[in-house]
Amino acid sequence: MTIANPDAAVAQPAVDAAATAPAAHPRLGSILLLGSLTAIGALSIDLYLPSLPAIGHDFRADAATVQRSMSSFFVGMAVGGLIYGPMSDRFGRRPALLVGIAIYLLASLGCAVAPGIDWLIAGRFAQALGACAGQVVARAIVRDRYHHQDTARILSLLTLVLGVAPMLAPTIGAWLVTFASWRAIFAVLAAVAAVIGVAVAMRLTESRSASTAAQAGGETIFGSFAALLSQRRLVGYLLAGALNGATLFTYIAASPDVLITQFGFTPRQFALAFAVIAVGVIGSSQVNRGLLARYASDRILGVVSLVGAVGGVGLVAAAFANAEWPLLAMLFVALTSFGFIAANATAGALAIDPLRAGAISALIGSVSYAVGAVAATIAGAFHDGTPRPMAGVMGLALAGTAVALHTLALPRRFAVG
């Protein structure tokens, strides 16, 4: 189905030209900077993953307790997003980013000197409060500069940069744990934040429109969120993106224990398996970018969500059979849906009300990380030494993604594959 007018399916309020006019083809520098801002949260997770067993050993903490440092990070991302989105609508994208990067840098240094697991859990929460600024504001910047269909393409392109984190970070993290210490990971993260902060200060131009500033200045934060959450389609996109993202978060939080402890993978073998699955996520995002040249993003969502739900069933079956390689294969299949759904659900949500792009981006991030934290916590609470809790949570999340899209978000003509 060729799309002559990609935004025709979405009713939008009148906005000024700066808010909606598509920019020229993005330069490589812009893509790298926006991608780095988007990737800082993922890097903070993926670089850290190989260190979980070492942290548990050093602090004499069990796997469930150490996993709380992952859950606290998700909670921090959820809470912080509610601040930076409206802040960026009202005061601008650049100030919000610089505040967040400063918080992240200081929190990373605090984690590096953590004397105990409780300190580390709190430090990870503070670190996330800073990291979420990059993801929230980068999405808003993309929506400032592009229309709905183009936004989905650019978000898919950013996944190329985002994908470097899961491909390389676990290997680097494993190397740091082996030859230095898990504390060195946080020193590296602080250095990365410093470099990104300098790039934002020197290279990033303000993209927020005057109309967006006026809209934000004329309503309270809670009023903005209430107006957005009253829109059924927006809620559908939010839930679909969050539930699909929860499959990734659950995998990230539980996979070190499943692959290293249960299946006996070495940290380097784990990093390799993690990278292979990341290739699937990145590859699907680029296939999605190609498909968007011919098909509406909502059409892609409708089909892929059903395929993902079927993949979730296969994943649960492999987990109950405790079959190592079939489980890895089904993880690959299930998680590739993220590459399609993340960009298209985000673009669909941002298109609902462009004048509140920052607030919508905040809701996308906060709902996603809140659902991710709950999913990871449930998987941890039901930990039984098998992959079944991880697979069960992921399977339910994939089914929920399809339900949210087909009952709330998608126009009727796209509600079936």
C-alpha positions in Angstrom: 0.0 0.0 0.0 1.7 3.2 -1.2 1.1 6.2 1.1 0.5 9.5 -0.7 -0.1 11.4 2.5 1.4 9.7 5.5 -0.2 12.0 8.0 -3.7 11.7 6.7 -4.7 9.0 9.2 -3.9 11.3 12.1 -5.8 14.4 13.0 -3.4 17.1 14.1 -4.0 20.6 15.4 -2.8 23.6 13.4 0.8 24.4 14.2 3.4 26.8 12.8 5.7 25.9 10.0 8.7 25.5 12.2 6.9 22.8 14.2 6.1 20.5 11.3 8.1 21.4 8.2 10.4 18.5 7.3 14.0 19.3 7.5 16.6 18.6 4.9 18.1 15.1 4.8 19.8 14.8 8.2 23.6 15.1 8.3 25.7 12.4 9.7 26.8 14.6 12.6 23.2 15.2 13.6 22.3 11.5 13.5 25.4 10.6 15.5 24.6 13.2 18.2 20.9 12.3 18.4 21.7 8.6 18.4 24.2 9.1 21.2 21.7 10.9 23.3 19.2 8.1 22.7 21.8 5.4 23.4 23.1 6.7 26.7 20.4 4.9 28.6 21.0 1.6 26.7 24.7 2.0 27.2 24.2 2.4 30.9 22.4 -0.9 31.0 24.4 -2.9 28.4 27.9 -1.9 29.6 26.8 -2.8 33.1 25.3 -6.2 32.5 28.5 -8.4 32.6 29.3 -6.9 36.0 26.2 -8.2 37.8 27.8 -11.5 39.0 31.0 -9.6 40.2 28.9 -7.0 42.0 27.0 -9.7 43.8 30.2 -11.4 44.8 31.8 -8.2 46.1 28.8 -7.1 48.0 27.8 -10.6 49.0 24.3 -10.1 47.5 22.1 -12.6 45.8 21.0 -12.3 42.2 17.6 -10.9 43.0 19.1 -8.1 45.1 21.7 -7.2 42.5 18.9 -7.2 39.9 17.2 -4.4 41.9 20.0 -2.1 40.6 18.5 -2.8 37.1 14.9 -2.2 38.3 15.9 1.0 40.1 17.4 2.3 36.8 14.2 1.6 35.0 12.2 3.4 37.7 14.5 6.4 37.5 14.0 6.6 33.7 10.3 6.5 34.2 10.3 9.3 36.8 12.8 11.5 35.2 11.0 11.5 31.8 8.0 13.2 33.3 10.3 16.2 34.2 12.3 16.6 31.1 9.6 16.4 28.5 7.5 19.3 29.8 10.7 21.2 30.7 11.9 20.9 27.1 8.5 22.2 25.8 8.6 25.2 28.1 12.3 26.1 28.3 13.8 24.5 25.2 15.5 21.2 24.2 19.1 22.3 24.9 18.7 23.4 28.6 16.8 20.2 29.4 19.6 18.1 27.9 22.4 19.9 29.6 20.8 19.6 33.0 20.2 15.9 32.5 23.7 15.2 31.3 25.2 17.0 34.4 23.1 14.8 36.7 24.1 11.7 34.9 27.8 12.5 35.1 27.7 13.1 38.8 25.6 10.0 39.5 28.0 7.9 37.5 30.9 9.0 39.6 28.9 8.3 42.7 28.2 4.7 41.5 31.9 4.2 40.9 32.7 4.7 44.6 29.6 2.9 46.0 30.5 1.2 49.4 27.5 -1.2 49.3 24.7 -2.5 47.2 22.1 -0.1 48.6 24.3 2.9 47.7 24.7 1.4 44.2 20.9 0.9 43.8 20.3 4.5 44.8 23.1 5.7 42.5 21.6 3.8 39.6 18.3 5.5 40.2 20.0 9.0 40.1 22.0 8.0 37.1 18.7 7.2 35.3 17.3 10.5 36.3 20.0 12.1 34.1 20.1 9.5 31.3 16.4 9.8 30.5 16.9 13.4 29.3 18.7 12.2 26.2 16.0 9.8 25.1 13.1 12.0 25.9 14.4 15.2 24.3 16.0 13.5 21.3 12.6 12.1 20.4 11.0 15.5 20.7 13.8 17.0 18.5 13.0 14.5 15.8 9.3 15.3 15.9 10.1 19.1 15.8 11.8 18.5 12.5 9.9 15.8 10.7 6.3 14.6 9.9 4.8 11.3 11.1 6.1 8.9 8.4 9.5 10.7 8.3 9.7 10.5 12.1 9.4 6.8 12.0 12.2 6.6 9.4 14.5 8.8 11.4 13.9 6.9 14.6 14.7 3.7 12.7 17.9 5.3 11.5 18.8 6.3 15.0 18.6 2.7 16.0 21.8 2.1 14.0 23.6 4.3 16.5 21.6 2.9 19.4 22.5 -0.6 18.3 26.2 0.0 18.8 25.5 -0.2 22.6 24.2 -3.8 22.8 26.6 -5.0 20.2 29.8 -3.6 21.7 29.0 -2.6 25.3 28.7 -6.0 26.9 32.1 -7.0 25.4 33.7 -3.8 26.7 32.0 -4.3 30.0 33.3 -7.9 30.3 36.8 -6.7 29.4 36.6 -4.0 32.1 35.4 -6.5 34.7 38.1 -9.0 33.8 41.1 -6.7 33.6 40.0 -3.8 35.9 36.9 -3.7 38.1 33.2 -3.2 37.7 33.8 0.3 39.2 35.7 1.2 36.0 32.5 0.8 34.1 31.0 3.9 35.8 34.2 5.9 35.2 33.8 5.1 31.5 30.1 6.2 31.5 31.0 9.5 33.2 33.6 10.1 30.5 31.1 9.4 27.8 28.6 11.8 29.4 31.2 14.5 29.4 31.9 14.1 25.7 28.2 14.1 24.8 27.6 17.2 27.0 30.4 19.1 25.2 28.9 18.1 21.8 25.4 19.3 22.9 26.7 22.6 24.1 28.7 23.3 21.0 26.8 21.6 18.1 23.1 21.2 18.9 20.8 24.0 17.8 17.4 24.7 19.4 14.5 23.1 17.6 11.5 23.9 19.8 9.0 26.1 18.0 7.4 29.3 19.3 4.0 27.6 19.2 5.2 24.8 21.4 6.6 27.2 23.9 3.3 29.2 23.9 1.3 26.0 24.4 3.5 24.8 27.3 3.4 28.2 28.9 -0.4 28.3 28.8 -1.1 25.1 30.7 0.2 23.2 33.7 2.2 20.0 33.4 -0.6 17.9 34.8 -3.1 19.6 32.5 -0.9 18.7 29.5 -0.7 15.1 30.6 -4.4 14.9 31.3 -5.3 16.3 27.8 -3.0 13.7 26.2 -4.1 10.7 28.2 -7.7 11.4 27.3 -6.9 10.5 23.7 -7.6 6.8 23.1 -5.2 6.3 20.2 -2.4 7.9 22.1 -3.0 5.5 25.0 -2.9 2.6 22.6 0.4 3.6 21.1 1.8 4.2 24.6 0.8 0.8 25.9 1.9 -1.0 22.8 5.3 0.6 22.9 5.7 0.0 26.6 4.6 -3.6 26.6 6.8 -4.5 23.6 9.7 -2.6 25.3 9.1 -4.7 28.4 10.1 -7.8 26.5 13.5 -6.2 25.9 13.8 -4.9 29.5 12.9 -8.3 30.9 15.5 -10.0 28.7 18.2 -7.5 29.7 17.5 -7.9 33.4 17.1 -11.7 33.4 19.5 -12.9 30.6 22.7 -12.7 32.6 21.4 -15.1 35.2 19.7 -17.3 32.6 22.7 -17.5 30.2 25.7 -17.2 32.6 24.4 -18.9 35.7 21.8 -21.4 34.4 23.3 -22.3 31.0 27.0 -21.8 32.0 28.0 -19.1 29.4 31.2 -17.3 30.1 31.0 -13.4 30.2 32.4 -13.3 26.7 30.0 -15.9 25.4 27.2 -14.0 26.9 28.4 -10.8 25.3 28.5 -12.6 21.9 24.9 -14.0 22.3 23.8 -10.5 23.4 25.4 -9.0 20.3 23.8 -11.5 17.9 20.3 -10.7 19.3 21.1 -7.0 19.0 21.9 -7.5 15.3 18.3 -8.8 14.9 16.9 -5.8 16.6 19.0 -3.4 14.5 18.4 -5.3 11.3 14.6 -5.3 11.8 14.7 -1.5 12.4 16.4 -1.0 9.1 14.0 -3.3 7.3 11.3 -1.2 8.9 12.9 1.9 7.4 12.7 0.4 4.0 9.1 -0.8 4.4 8.1 2.8 5.4 8.8 3.9 1.8 5.8 1.8 0.7 3.6 1.1 3.7 2.0 3.1 6.4 3.6 2.7 9.8 0.2 1.7 11.2 0.0 -1.2 8.7 3.4 -2.4 9.7 2.4 -2.2 13.4 -0.7 -4.3 12.8 1.2 -7.2 11.1 4.3 -7.3 13.2 2.4 -7.2 16.5 0.6 -10.4 15.5 3.9 -12.1 14.4 5.4 -11.0 17.8 2.6 -12.6 19.7 3.1 -15.9 17.9 6.8 -15.6 18.6 6.0 -15.2 22.3 4.2 -18.5 22.3 7.2 -20.2 20.8 9.5 -18.6 23.4 7.4 -19.9 26.3 7.4 -23.4 24.8 11.2 -23.4 24.5 11.6 -22.2 28.1 9.4 -25.0 29.4 11.4 -27.5 27.4 14.5 -25.9 28.9 16.1 -26.2 25.5 19.1 -23.8 25.3 19.5 -23.3 21.6 15.8 -23.2 20.7 15.4 -20.7 23.5 18.1 -18.4 22.0 16.5 -18.8 18.6 13.0 -17.8 19.9 14.5 -14.9 21.9 16.0 -13.7 18.6 12.6 -14.0 16.9 10.6 -12.4 19.7 13.0 -9.4 20.2 13.3 -8.5 16.6 9.7 -7.2 16.8 11.1 -4.3 18.9 12.9 -3.0 15.8 9.6 -2.6 14.0 7.3 -1.6 16.9 9.4 0.9 18.8 9.9 3.4 16.0 6.4 3.1 14.5 4.5 3.3 17.8 6.7 6.3 18.9 6.0 8.1 15.6 2.3 7.4 15.9 2.1 8.8 19.4 4.2 11.9 18.6 1.9 12.6 15.6 -1.2 12.8 17.8 -0.3 16.3 19.1 2.9 17.9 17.8 2.6 21.0 20.0 3.1 18.7 23.0 5.9 16.7 21.6 8.0 17.0 24.7 5.2 15.9 27.0 4.3 13.0 24.7 7.9 11.9 24.6 8.0 12.1 28.4 4.9 9.8 28.6 6.5 7.4 26.1 9.6 7.1 28.2 8.0 7.1 31.6 5.3 4.5 30.7 7.9 2.3 28.9 10.3 2.3 31.8 7.6 1.9 34.4 6.2 -1.1 32.6 9.7 -2.4 32.1 10.5 -2.1 35.8 7.4 -4.0 36.7 8.1 -6.7 34.2 11.7 -7.1 35.3 10.6 -7.2 38.9 8.0 -9.8 38.3 10.5 -12.0 36.4 12.9 -11.6 39.3 10.3 -12.3 41.9 9.4 -15.6 40.2 13.0 -16.6 39.8 13.2 -20.4 40.0 16.5 -21.3 38.4 14.9 -21.8 35.0 14.2 -19.5 32.0 10.4 -19.9 32.5 9.8 -16.6 34.5 11.7 -14.6 31.9 9.9 -16.2 28.9 6.5 -16.1 30.6 6.7 -12.3 31.2 8.0 -11.7 27.7 5.2 -13.8 26.2 2.5 -12.0 28.0 4.0 -8.6 27.1 4.1 -9.5 23.4 0.4 -10.6 23.5 -0.5 -7.4 25.3 1.3 -5.4 22.6 -1.0 -6.8 19.9 -4.1 -6.3 22.0 -3.3 -2.6 22.7 -2.6 -1.9 19.1 -5.6 -3.7 17.6 -8.1 -2.5 20.2 -7.0 1.1 20.8 -4.4 2.6 18.6 -4.8 1.5 15.0 -7.5 2.9 12.6 -10.0 0.2 11.7 -8.5 -0.4 8.2 -5.1 -1.2 9.9 -6.5 -3.2 12.9 -6.0 -6.5 11.1 -2.8 -7.8 9.4 
